């Protein structure tokens, strides 16, 4: 199988290339010079291709000069634009980095290349792109519906299109999922993870030495992803890793706090983000008896099933067990002159309640005493 993809020199497209190679595809990569401030990414892309060749992995690679075509485009991502905004990747200010119609231009060139390869080899070919779920809010040309319509239009406008299809394996993934996939791919290919990703860059505004500042939205997203998988990013930052990580975590906390304040009710915010407690016998789910699942109100992590719930008479929802994938955190709590064990969501650190040792013995003897305000309940359908 043949694959044609856009290799930007960034983390996502590099992971995608590894994915395709691990699946033994014949890959042709196009990199685009469209006047981006971070055109050091083109050097990183070429360096990666050379690294792969030293491991007997051959990849066709072409750098396409689009600077004259984008000379009149307006975007802070381009050398003609204003300063790249700092902050969180999902903030409204990041829209200033949108390059008009960029992915449509890229996809058109990729599709044409795939058609040509398909014709020359009398074979099917895929157009692969590394767009992911985190791009959807800010970049309209990274959304699934955009690519569905684009693929349909290209199919109508070309002979031989029945042999060409779009492949977007990360469309529902986040950066953590992408890096996890890359770790699996490098193992299959016998490559060194750090050596591969040292040859990438995600920053939209690197310094003159090609180092990332760690403060733009794309930097922050990357730093948090490496931290989440338990690795130190192998690229060079202007500041030490400990400093850029601390900054990224602080930006994430502030962004999430703003989002929580807007989305949650005052009680839900007080309970989950300020370690508050609702009054007994007042919560929405303390006497809930329907079959269903209980999710974290903040991040939608599945915490409990109704089969784990029991009537303890305490006035709060009580569970004898947690869902096997919840991995709820336990912390010592010495507030109010008591020694208790606090439980928090492992994904978003939301305060859920406490766990006590007075639960049903046949299930281990524990009682998760949980605030209704920390959860959403989804009733099971009849077919569940």
Buried (B, 14 or more C-beta within 10 A) or exposed (E): EBBBBBBBBBBBBBBBBBBBBBEEBBBBBBBBBBBBBBBBBBBBBBBBBEBBEEEEBEBBBEBBEBBEEBEEBEBBBBEBBEEBBBBBBBBEBBBBBBBEEBBEBBBBBBBBBBBBBBEEEEEBBBBBBBBBBBBBBBBBBBBEEBBEEBBEEBBEEBEEBEBBBBBBBBBEBBBBBBBBBBEBBBEEBEBEBBBBBBBBBBBBBBEEEBBBBBBBBBBBBBBBBBBBBEBEBBBBBBBEBEEBBBBBBEBBEEBBEEEBEEEBEEBBBBBBBEBBBBEEEEBBBBEBEEBBBBBBBBBEBBBBBBEBBBEBEBBBBBBBBBBEEBEBBEEEBEEEEEEBBBBBBBBBBBBBBBBBEEBBEEEEEBBBBBBBBBBBBEEEEEEE
